[in-house]
Amino acid sequence: MKRTLLSWSTGKDSAWSLHVLRQQKEYEIVGLLTTFNQAVNRVAMHGVRRSLVEAQAKAAGIPLWDVDLPSPCSNADYESIIRETCKSAVRSGIECMAFGDLFLTDIRAYREKQLEHSGLQPIFPVWGIPTRELALSMIKSGVRAKLTCIDSKVLAPEFVGKEFNEQLLSDLPPEIDPCGENGEFHTFVYAGPMLERDLSVEVGEIVSRDGFVFADLTLSPE
């Protein structure tokens, strides 16, 4: 099996990619690669606390490859840091990097260009699956996730913190992608077939910043 790093946002698409890759048995997922905003110690864009990501990786049974990004982080800085990460991965005997992208061709092209000549093969295990079909498959399989971030320019702030379920899909405006692939919303997975145990999470403070609304998730006391 090919040793593979999986780009891990903590959301449903990367989690489902893990599930798909494990079923294919062609790839051995040896690490979950997550980028963090170093200043706030949270996942870049999703706003998820590092402690939740660590708990998620432990529940998945896969080591976390955490990559700290400065704040602010220019695109040049980001690309330099990722290049060094790729070099480290190759030195560790890793052959592939997987991404949970669904249909945005410009994003896929950017990823492929980033990995060009890196020694890592980019793979896209959930690419091209119709997103409503994909969303329903996730939900029916037992994936449980909460919306951690929404783009308030296209989606009402009340959606943040909600469960990703069939009710949510029916409540979404028709122009919103069911998987939020255009950046309408981001999720945090706390249960599903890719995790060995469920996480117990609570929705805390709701914060608006730069046109986005974030729900601060915390682990519930045992």
Secondary structure by P-SEA (a helix, b strand, c coil): ccbbbbbccccaaaaaaaaaaaaaccccccbbbbbccccccccccccccaaaaaaaaaaaccccbbbbbcccccaaaaaaaaaaaaaaaaaaccccccccccccaaaaaaaaaaaccccbbbbbccccccaaaaaaaaaaaccccccccccccccccccccccccaaaaaacccccccccccccbbbbbcccccccbbbbbbbcbbbbcccbbbbbcccccc
